[in-house]
Amino acid sequence: MTNPIKTPKKLIEVALNKKNATNNVFEDWSGAKGLAEDVRRYGYWMREEAFKRIGHLYPQVDLDTGLPVFSSDIEIKKVCNAATVIAWIWARTVKSPNPAFSHIDVPLISTFILSRWGLEQLFCQPL
């Protein structure tokens, strides 16, 4: 007798994966709690998969100096104030019109202010 419902093998593997299993199987998942937990776990899984695939494009940066912190600098990561870059702001650049700095690229951007809302003004600083 064949199974009339075809379940993808990958779906079964994810369901049986111990990382995705709850510690308490008999926990109450009534109402929106179950849906919220499903969304939370799926979001975590998506974040981890995205990091595996494109995490190398978003390096750790020391917030004090603005310089990247490489994975080999484990001691530095623990000491410095590091954060992960989550976005890049692209701008067209031209060579500086000043003859003394003609080798420097200057970004063509109208403002470096990102947000004026709230208590603090957010701005980006070109590197």
Buried (B, 14 or more C-beta within 10 A) or exposed (E): EEEEEEEEEEEEEEEEEEEEEEEEEEEEEEEEEEEEEEEEEEEEBEEEEEEEEEEEEBBBBBEEEEEEBEEEBEEEBEEBEBEEEEEEEEEEEEEEEEEEEEEEEBEEEEEEEEEEEEEEEEEBEEE
